[in-house]
Amino acid sequence: MTKDQTLHRARALRQAGNMPEALLWNVLKSKRLAGYKFVRQYPLGPYVADIACRNFMLVIELDGSQHADSSYDRKRDLFMQRQGYAVLRFWSHAVLRN
């Protein structure tokens, strides 16, 4: 995927969104969490991270059960880690409950 394609996909994902991501984003946006700046649908190489804090090289991924034991997700995580990012994954239902 080219950089332009990744950027276009990130923009489309920002507009589509989903409930768990929207709930977490409401907590993190506008530096609401101790002044840390987070961004949504952050293009990172050929991938798009759900939420990222660029200053602390942190990626947060929210996943449904279809992502359990996903080789694609392992490949994404490895790529992001090689770029210097720590990757945290949370189940979507955990965000909805908490």
Backbone torsions as a table, in degrees:
resi	resn	phi	psi	omega
1	MET	NA	133.8	-179.7
2	THR	-78.2	166.2	179.8
3	LYS	-60.6	-41.1	178.6
4	ASP	-64.6	-39.4	178.2
5	GLN	-65.2	-41.0	179.1
6	THR	-64.4	-43.3	178.9
7	LEU	-63.0	-43.2	177.7
8	HIS	-61.8	-42.9	178.8
9	ARG	-63.8	-41.8	178.8
10	ALA	-60.6	-42.9	178.5
11	ARG	-62.9	-42.9	179.1
12	ALA	-63.7	-41.1	178.9
13	LEU	-65.9	-36.7	178.3
14	ARG	-61.5	-39.0	-178.8
15	GLN	-74.8	-35.8	-177.8
16	ALA	-74.8	-55.1	178.1
17	GLY	56.7	178.3	174.3
18	ASN	-152.5	162.3	-172.8
19	MET	-59.8	-51.0	-179.6
20	PRO	-59.0	-41.3	-179.8
21	GLU	-66.0	-40.5	179.1
22	ALA	-62.8	-41.1	179.0
23	LEU	-63.7	-46.7	179.0
24	LEU	-66.0	-40.0	-179.7
25	TRP	-60.7	-37.5	178.5
26	ASN	-61.6	-28.5	177.8
27	VAL	-79.9	-34.7	-171.7
28	LEU	-94.6	-25.2	-173.4
29	LYS	-67.1	162.3	176.4
30	SER	55.0	34.2	176.7
31	LYS	57.5	33.1	-178.3
32	ARG	-72.1	-22.0	180.0
33	LEU	-96.2	91.9	176.1
34	ALA	53.6	26.7	177.0
35	GLY	82.5	4.9	179.6
36	TYR	-78.6	138.5	-179.8
37	LYS	-94.4	122.0	176.1
38	PHE	-114.2	153.2	175.6
39	VAL	-128.0	151.1	179.0
40	ARG	-99.5	148.7	175.1
41	GLN	46.3	63.0	-175.4
42	TYR	-89.2	116.1	177.6
43	PRO	-65.1	128.6	-179.2
44	LEU	-138.0	98.6	-174.2
45	GLY	61.9	-134.2	179.9
46	PRO	-82.8	3.1	-175.0
47	TYR	-114.0	168.5	176.0
48	VAL	-127.3	118.1	178.1
49	ALA	-81.1	139.8	179.8
50	ASP	-58.3	-55.6	-179.7
51	ILE	-141.5	141.3	-179.5
52	ALA	-142.7	149.5	169.2
53	CYS	-114.9	103.8	-174.4
54	ARG	-67.4	-36.6	-178.9
55	ASN	-61.8	-34.9	-178.1
56	PHE	-105.6	8.8	176.3
57	MET	52.1	52.3	-177.6
58	LEU	-123.5	132.7	175.4
59	VAL	-117.2	135.4	175.1
60	ILE	-116.6	123.9	178.7
61	GLU	-114.0	134.0	176.1
62	LEU	-111.2	124.1	-172.6
63	ASP	-127.4	146.4	169.7
64	GLY	-88.3	176.3	-175.7
65	SER	-63.6	-20.8	179.1
66	GLN	-65.5	-12.4	-179.9
67	HIS	-92.0	-2.7	-179.6
68	ALA	-59.7	128.5	179.1
69	ASP	55.4	39.5	-178.7
70	SER	-84.3	120.6	177.8
71	SER	-68.5	-31.8	177.2
72	TYR	-62.4	-44.6	179.4
73	ASP	-65.6	-37.2	176.8
74	ARG	-62.8	-39.9	178.6
75	LYS	-65.3	-43.1	177.4
76	ARG	-61.5	-48.0	-179.5
77	ASP	-58.5	-44.8	-179.5
78	LEU	-61.7	-43.2	178.1
79	PHE	-60.3	-48.1	-177.9
80	MET	-64.3	-38.9	177.5
81	GLN	-65.2	-37.7	177.7
82	ARG	-67.1	-22.1	175.7
83	GLN	-84.7	-1.8	177.6
84	GLY	100.2	4.6	-177.9
85	TYR	-91.6	141.4	167.3
86	ALA	-87.7	140.3	-177.4
87	VAL	-117.9	123.1	174.0
88	LEU	-109.5	130.2	177.8
89	ARG	-115.9	133.7	176.6
90	PHE	-127.3	147.2	175.3
91	TRP	-74.6	138.6	179.7
92	SER	-56.5	-41.5	-177.6
93	HIS	-65.5	-27.7	177.9
94	ALA	-68.3	-38.0	177.7
95	VAL	-67.0	-41.2	-179.5
96	LEU	-64.9	-34.6	-178.6
97	ARG	-81.4	-31.3	-174.2
98	ASN	-115.3	NA	NA
